[in-house]
Amino acid sequence: MNMQTKISRRTMIRTMAGAGGGMILGFHLPGASAGVVAPEPWTTPTDGAEINAWLTIDLDGTVTIRVPHTEQGQGALTSVPTMIAEELDVPWENVRAVFADMNRHLNQGQEYKVTTTHGSQVVRLQHPHIMQAGASARERLKAAAAIVWNVDPSQVTAKQGVLSSGSNQASYADFVTAAAEVQLAQEPTIKTPDQWWLMGKPLPRMEIPHKVNGSAQYSIDTRLDGMVYAAVKCCPVPWGKVKSYDFDAVRNRPGIIDLVEFHALEGKTFTSDMQNGVAIVADSWYRAKTALDLMPIEWDYGPNANVSNETQAAEAQRLFGVEGDVSNEIGSDALGRINQGGNTLSAQYHRPYETHARMEPINATVSVTDERIDVWSPTQDQAAPLRIISDHLGRDTKEIFVHTAFLGGAFGGNGGGATAVTKQAAEISNRLRRPVKVIWTREEDITHDKQRPPVYTELKASLGERGLPEAFFSRAVWFTHEGVANHGPATADYSIGTMPYLVPNRRHERHNVATHLPTATHRGPGANQNGFIIEQFVDEMALAADWDPLEWRLEMTKGLEPWQRVLLKMKEVCGFRTDLPKGQGMGIAVVEDHNSYCGACATVSVSQRGQLTIDKLDIIINSGYLINELNASEQLEGAACWELSHALYGGLDLENGQFTNTNFDSYHLMRMPQMPSANCYFALSEDGWWGGMGEPGGPPTPAAVANAIYFATGKRVRSTPINQHDLSWS
Amino acid sequence: MAISLRVNGTAYEVDVEPETPILWVLRDSIGLTGTKFGCGIAQCGVCTIHLDGRPIRSCITPVSSAVGRQITTIEGLSNDNSHPVQQAWIEHSTPQCGYCQSGQIMSAAALLSQTDNPSDSEIDSAMSGNLCRCGTYPRIRAAIHRAVEIYDASKS
C-alpha cells in the first residue's frame, strides 16, 4: 500500500436538498490520491452514467459502486465492490465505493434485493446477485460496443476497463449510456472460482485511511444547522413505567429546551423496543445529560422487579427435570440408555447474559419538516430507519431519506435499525420541528440493549465400545424475551443440536423461558454459548475414556471432510499435546458456525495462585471459498477477542429485574495486556462453498482456553466469566 | 461563560460552563468530531486527546483545566495521514469499525513521544486504558512497533 496516501478533502457530511438527496461517503482505493466525496452519483453521475443500480462509470474510467450494506469494519464496503469489479473486469485502482440510496431502493422496486448486514451474509448469501450485477453490466457494455462496431457480441472482449474487437478499442466509459439501454436476451452466469482474477486477493479495506484521522463519519458525528440534543432515561426495569418526575427542578438550567415523555407501544413490545421514559432536550448534549442526572424521577418497576440471576438459575434447575422441545434426535431413547447406568457422565454448564457494548453508544439524529424527514442512525439495515420512521410517524416513504454512516460496531445488536432510539429522535423532532440528536449514555446503552440470552445446559452421556459415546443427551434452558426463540431455533441449538460427532443415539431438548428482558442476536448467536459448552463436554467424554481430545474428534468425525480438514491441519501446525507440566496446558475445540468450520488451539499458563495467561492462540478455518484472506484474518482475530472478552471477564449482573453493571468499570472487556496474538490458518476444502467469516472465530476459542485450563490445573470451568473461578493449584 | 481555548494550533472562544468536559466542547461547540464519546467515566479511552502533549481522557477533564494549554486532537496529528502512527496503522490494516481508533492512535502517539522504542509490556501498559471491541489489539501492538521503525527512518 502506498504509505503516502493523502486525504486531500475531509470526508464530509451534508444534507442535500431535493429528491434523492443524502449523505454519501466516497473512497478511492488506498494507493490512489484522495478520499473524495461523491455528489449524489445515483442520480447525477459526475460525468458518466449508470448501467444499473449498482454502478456508474465516469468518463475518466472511475467506477463508482453503490453498496447497499453497512460497514462496521467487517468489510462490506470493500467486498461488494470486489465482487462487482471481478465480474465487470476493471482495474481495482479505478473503483470507489459509496453507500447506496435507500429512498431510491424502497421506492423504485428494491433493486438491491437485500439491505441488511448481519450473519456474514453479504458474501456468503448475497454474492449471486451482487456478482450478477457486475456480470450483467459487462455483457451490456459488450453488446453496446458490438452494435456500433457491427460485430457479434461474442467477438467483443471486456478486460480491465477496455472493450476491444479486432482493431476496435474503446473505454467502458464510451459505451456506458448505450449499455444502460441494452436488453440482454439472456443474463450471463457468474464466474466460477477458477476464473477469478481479483477475488481471493488480500485487498486492504478501502475505508481504512479515513479511520486513522478522525474523518470517518459515524451516526453520532452528525451535525446539522439548528440541531438540538437529547439525553434519555428509560425505566431501568424494561417495560416498567414512569411514576413521576420534577422537570421544574431543572428547567431553568442553562440551555434546557424541553422535556419529552416516551411511551412503550401497547402490544408491540416485541417488535418495538421503545421503552417508557423521559428525554431532556437542550442546546448541547452535556447540558441535557447533566439536567437529566439531576432531575428527580420515580419509576413504577411493574411486575418484573423480582427477576435476578438467582431466580433464573433456580428455574433452570427445575426445568432440567422437565422434558423440553426436542430440536434434534438421532437413533432412539438416548436418555433411557444413559439412565440404565454403566459408564456414564453428566455435567451442567452455564453462560450468562452478555451485552453488545459496541464502542459507539446508541444514538440517532432525525430532522422532521413538513416536506421531508432525514435520519441518521447506527443500523445494520440501511433501509430499516426509513421503514421505522414511516411507520412511527405515518409519513410516506418517499419523503424519508436515510443517511448511512459508518457503524462504531454493531455485532448483531443494531439489526432493526436501532429501533428505539430512532423512534425517540423522530418523536422529539416531530414535536419541536428541529433536527435533534439523541445519544444514550453508556449506562442507558447497556441497560436497554437487546442482550445476548443466557443459557443453562445439562449434558449426559454413556460410553460404550472403545470408550466412545453410545448415547448423548442435552437439555438447555434459555431465557429469551417473551420466550420467543428470536435468534431462531437453529441458532439457539447451534453447535449442540448440530454437532457433527457420530453418536448413534442422541437427543437435544430446549426450554425457552419467557422474560421481560429484550434479547437479540449477538455476534455468533447460539454458537458462542453452545460452543463453550459442547466442546468442553467433548473433552470430558474423551478424557473419561483416556482418549486424546484431538484423536477423539478425528475418530468421531470420520468421513466428514470439512471437519477432518480442520482437525488434520490443527494436528499439523499446533503441536497439540496433553503432557505439559502442571501449570501449563493446551486445549482445542472445533465448532461449525455460519457455514464455516473453525478450530482453535490455545496454550495457557496458570500460576499456582490461579493467575491465567493465554500464551498462544491458533485459529484454523475451513470456509470453503475465501475472497479476501487479509480481511478474513482480521475477522477471525476480532471474533476470538470478542468471545474471549465474554468468557474471561463478561457476564451481566441481573438484580431486581434490571442489569446493574452497566459501564466499563463493572462490565469488563478484554484489554490489550490480556489479548494474545492469534495465528490464523486456512484449511479450505477443494469442493468449496460460501462460508461466513465474521463469527466463526469466536465459538471454539473460549472452549479451547477452558480445555487448556483443565490440563494446566485439573479444574473444569463450566461457567463464565472464567475470572470468577478459583484456578489456583498445588 | 466565555472560555478561550487553543486546539490544534487554532484559537477558539466557547460559551460553556467551566466544568463541561473538553470532549463535548470539541464535539458540540467546535465541531471536531474525531474525538469520540464512549463511556463518560474514563474507562474506555475513545476520548483520548493530548493536553500539552500528554494523553488525557477528555470525557472527564473539565474545559477550565485546558485554559492556557495546548489541546491536540486526532485531527491535529497531521493533515495528510503522514504521522508515523497513522502510516503504521494503515500498513497493518489496524482499524475495523474504527470508533476507538482516534483514542488508540492518540495514546500510541503520546507513548512514542515519550519512549523511543517501547517493549511489548510498555505498549500493553500505555494502551491498557483503550478498549477495542473489534479485537484489533494484536494489530495495534504490531503497528506501534512499525511506527517506531517509520519514525526512526524519517530521522536518518
Interface residues (C-beta under 8 A of the other chain):
Chain A: M1 M3 Q4 T5 K6 I7 P30 Q72 G73 Q74 P204 R205 E207 I208 P209 H210 K211 V212 N213 G214 S215 A216 Q217 Y218 I220 D221 R223 Y229 P254 S284 W285 Y286 R287 A357 R358 M359 E360 P361 F406 L407 G408 G409 A410 F411 I439 T441 R442 L630 E634 E637 G638 A639 A640 C641 W642 S645 N663 F664 D665 L669 M670 R671 M672 P673 M675 P676 S677 A678
Chain B: V16 E17 T20 P21 W24 R27 D28 S29 G31 L32 T33 G34 T35 K36 F37 G38 C39 G40 I41 Q43 C44 V46 T73 I74 E75 L77 S78 D80 N81 S82 V85 Q86 Q87 W89 I90 E91 S93 T94 P95 Q96 C97 G98 Y99 C100 Q101 S102 I105 S121 I123 D124 S125 M127 S128 G129 N130 L131 C132 R133 C134 G135 T136 Y137 P138 R139 I140 R141 I150
